[in-house]
Structure formats: structure tokens, C-alpha cells
Amino acid sequence: MSSNLTLFVDSRFFSPYALFAFVALSEKKLSFDIEKIDLVNNAHHSSGYQQLSLTGRVPTLRHGDFSVSESSAIIEYLEDAFPAPHHLAVLPASLRDRARARQLQAWLRSDLAPLREDRPTTVIFQQPSALPLSPSGQAAAQQLIAAASSLVNEKADDLFGAWSIADTELALMLNRLVVNQDPVPPKLKAYVARQWQRPSVQAWLQQQG
Ligand SMILES: N[C@@H](CCC(=O)N[C@@H](CS)C(=O)NCC(=O)O)C(=O)O
């Protein structure tokens, strides 16, 4: 299928950041092409990709003659370029919910590094880790669980009254623990299971073949 939107992703579909961009495009029902970048063989270091992405990382979105990398910038670009009501909003509508969603996105990207290290996305997409969480991984897991417990309402499917990309991002972070059978409160396990069933997330998993 040909469109003027192309998403550059890692060829193994392991990048959580590429997943978020893929889900945002899918939820907006945009048609887009996928270009796979083989990180193992350093395709992201080619001068062509370097120029396109500026950062040499996946994901990158190309829209016509414009390209942008950094998943949060891609999501914001898509939200501005393909706004509601014609397209589904991927960020909450209200000022404060939107701020909270962005807070969560920024925090999940910049903090909790020991958890990402102990439970990389291969734990979710390939196989669980046999190693227990390190002390710093455990501390990060506790921080995540505390924040998620106060945000997730068991009577609601999503964080902000309607689905937003922050739900997928939080669910992915929690799923690092759930899949590995690390202790996670039932309310959060149920939230992850609900979010993981979303067709846009399932469509990403199907790409993995
Ligand atoms: N902050 C970036 C992170 C992107 C990122 O770390 N991508 C990884 C794959 S998960 C990557 O391209 N790694 C290749 C490398 O850095 O050499 C975003 O949100 O898009």
C-alpha cells in the first residue's frame, strides 16, 4: 500500500517507541507504509537514515517531504496534523488530563531506567528473563506501581475517560513486570490485559510474525 506517511521501525518490532508511533497512526486510522531498519546490522547508522532521522534512532515518521523522529514528537505531530474530530484523538481533550498524560509519557521515557534494563522489551516480545529484579530495578518497579495504582481506576477502562496513547505507554511499562511474573497488583494486571487487547496493539504484535 502506498501513502505519503511512512513509519521507520526496527526490523524485529521490539522498539516500544516505534510501537507507540505505530499505535498512534493506527488509532487515527491513517494508512501508512512501514520501512524496517535492521538495527543489528547498523542500518540506522547509514547516512541516508541518519539524515532522515537526525538521531539515528527508530522510530522516524516521514510525511511527504518532512521527517521527524522521537516518538513523543511523532505523536504530537500526528495529533496536530490529523486532529479530532475527523481522526481519533490520541491525547486527552481536557487541558489537565492532557498535561497529566504528557507528564506520564515524559516520566516513563526519562525515569525508571533500572526497570527497563532488568526487563527489556524482549521480555515481552521474545521471552521472560530468568533473573530476579536488581535492588534498583525493584525500587523502580515500586515507583511505577505506586504511580499506576493511584492513576488507574478499576471501574474505568482507560486513564482519562477515553483511551489515549498514555494508556498504551503505561501498559507497556507495567507489562515488563506482568509478563515476567513479577508482583503486580490485580487491578493493574487487569488494566494491562485490557490495554494489550486493543486492536492497534495486536496489529503491532502481528507484524512480529
Ligand atoms: N527517545 C526516543 C528513543 C528511541 C530509541 O531509543 N530507539 C532505539 C530502539 S528502542 C534505537 O533506535 N536504538 C538504536 C541505537 O540507539 O543505536 C523515542 O522516544 O523515540
Ligand as a Chemical Component Dictionary entry (heavy atoms), coordinates in Angstrom:
data_LIG
# 
_chem_comp.id                   LIG 
_chem_comp.type                 NON-POLYMER 
_chem_comp.pdbx_formal_charge   0 
_chem_comp.three_letter_code    LIG 
# 
loop_
_chem_comp_atom.comp_id 
_chem_comp_atom.atom_id 
_chem_comp_atom.alt_atom_id 
_chem_comp_atom.type_symbol 
_chem_comp_atom.charge 
_chem_comp_atom.model_Cartn_x 
_chem_comp_atom.model_Cartn_y 
_chem_comp_atom.model_Cartn_z 
_chem_comp_atom.pdbx_ordinal 
LIG N1  N1  N 0 13.559 8.822 22.875 1  
LIG C1  C1  C 0 13.461 8.024 21.679 2  
LIG C2  C2  C 0 14.052 6.659 21.960 3  
LIG C3  C3  C 0 14.201 5.858 20.686 4  
LIG C4  C4  C 0 15.104 4.656 20.911 5  
LIG O1  O1  O 0 15.785 4.521 21.948 6  
LIG N2  N2  N 0 15.135 3.764 19.916 7  
LIG C5  C5  C 0 16.015 2.620 19.984 8  
LIG C6  C6  C 0 15.240 1.330 19.775 9  
LIG S1  S1  S 0 14.164 1.044 21.145 10 
LIG C7  C7  C 0 17.065 2.735 18.891 11 
LIG O2  O2  O 0 16.843 3.304 17.839 12 
LIG N3  N3  N 0 18.249 2.145 19.155 13 
LIG C8  C8  C 0 19.324 2.120 18.217 14 
LIG C9  C9  C 0 20.524 2.872 18.710 15 
LIG O3  O3  O 0 20.362 3.808 19.511 16 
LIG O4  O4  O 0 21.626 2.555 18.309 17 
LIG C10 C10 C 0 11.983 7.938 21.248 18 
LIG O5  O5  O 0 11.105 8.138 22.097 19 
LIG O6  O6  O 0 11.700 7.705 20.055 20 
# 
loop_
_chem_comp_bond.comp_id 
_chem_comp_bond.atom_id_1 
_chem_comp_bond.atom_id_2 
_chem_comp_bond.value_order 
_chem_comp_bond.pdbx_ordinal 
LIG N1  C1  SING 1  
LIG C1  C2  SING 2  
LIG C1  C10 SING 3  
LIG C2  C3  SING 4  
LIG C3  C4  SING 5  
LIG C4  O1  DOUB 6  
LIG C4  N2  SING 7  
LIG N2  C5  SING 8  
LIG C5  C6  SING 9  
LIG C5  C7  SING 10 
LIG C6  S1  SING 11 
LIG C7  O2  DOUB 12 
LIG C7  N3  SING 13 
LIG N3  C8  SING 14 
LIG C8  C9  SING 15 
LIG C9  O3  DOUB 16 
LIG C9  O4  SING 17 
LIG C10 O5  DOUB 18 
LIG C10 O6  SING 19 
# 
